[in-house]
């Protein structure tokens, strides 16, 4: 069963920018590894992998396209 990397609720912020993916699509990640940088109007934040496995990016990094809180940014398929 896959796990999801989701934009978390952070205060009153409703939308964020996906600034940079720190790992490539299809790469193996371990739970707790930083995988993506998101930007609110106040700060940049690294999101960590919630599980170990292979990362499948669903939302590309962009300088202008914001995504809503709760958006699934990527999935992580279990190893093997």
C-alpha positions as CSV (number, residue, x, y, z in Angstrom):
1,X,0.0,0.0,0.0
2,X,1.4,3.4,-0.9
3,X,1.7,6.4,1.3
4,X,1.2,10.1,0.4
5,X,3.3,13.2,0.7
6,X,0.6,15.9,1.4
7,X,0.7,19.7,1.9
8,X,0.1,20.0,5.6
9,X,-2.1,22.6,7.3
10,X,0.3,25.3,8.6
11,X,-1.6,28.0,10.5
12,X,-3.9,30.1,8.3
13,X,-2.0,29.4,5.1
14,X,-4.3,28.0,2.4
15,X,-1.9,27.7,-0.6
16,X,1.8,27.0,-1.0
17,X,4.4,26.9,-3.8
18,X,6.3,23.7,-4.5
19,X,9.8,25.2,-4.7
20,X,12.1,22.2,-5.2
21,X,12.1,18.4,-5.1
22,X,15.2,17.2,-3.2
23,X,15.0,13.7,-4.7
24,X,14.3,12.6,-8.2
25,X,11.1,10.9,-9.3
26,X,11.5,7.1,-8.9
27,X,14.2,7.5,-6.2
28,X,14.3,5.4,-3.1
29,X,13.6,7.4,0.1
30,X,13.6,6.5,3.8
31,X,11.0,7.6,6.3
32,X,12.1,11.0,7.6
33,X,14.2,12.0,4.6
34,X,13.5,15.5,3.4
35,X,11.9,15.2,-0.1
36,X,10.4,18.6,-1.1
37,X,10.7,22.3,-0.2
38,X,7.4,24.3,-0.1
39,X,7.1,28.0,0.4
40,X,4.4,30.0,2.2
41,X,4.3,33.8,2.2
42,X,6.3,33.6,5.4
43,X,8.9,30.8,5.2
44,X,10.2,27.8,3.2
45,X,9.7,24.4,4.8
46,X,11.0,21.0,4.0
47,X,8.6,18.1,4.0
48,X,9.8,14.6,5.0
49,X,8.9,11.3,3.6
50,X,6.3,9.7,5.8
51,X,7.4,6.2,4.9
52,X,10.2,4.3,3.1
53,X,9.9,3.3,-0.5
54,X,10.0,4.7,-4.1
55,X,8.9,8.3,-4.6
56,X,6.5,9.1,-7.4
57,X,6.2,12.9,-7.9
58,X,2.7,14.1,-8.9
59,X,3.1,17.9,-8.7
60,X,6.1,19.6,-10.3
61,X,8.0,22.4,-8.7
62,X,7.0,25.8,-9.9
63,X,7.8,29.5,-9.3
64,X,4.2,30.6,-9.8
65,X,1.6,27.7,-9.6
66,X,0.3,27.5,-6.0
67,X,-1.3,24.3,-4.6
68,X,-3.9,24.0,-1.9
69,X,-3.3,22.6,1.6
70,X,-4.2,18.9,1.5
71,X,-2.9,18.4,-2.1
72,X,-1.1,15.1,-2.6
73,X,2.3,16.1,-3.9
74,X,3.7,12.6,-4.3
75,X,3.2,8.9,-3.4
76,X,5.6,6.5,-1.9
77,X,5.3,2.9,-2.9
78,X,6.6,0.3,-0.4
79,X,10.1,-1.1,-1.1
80,X,10.2,-4.3,-3.2
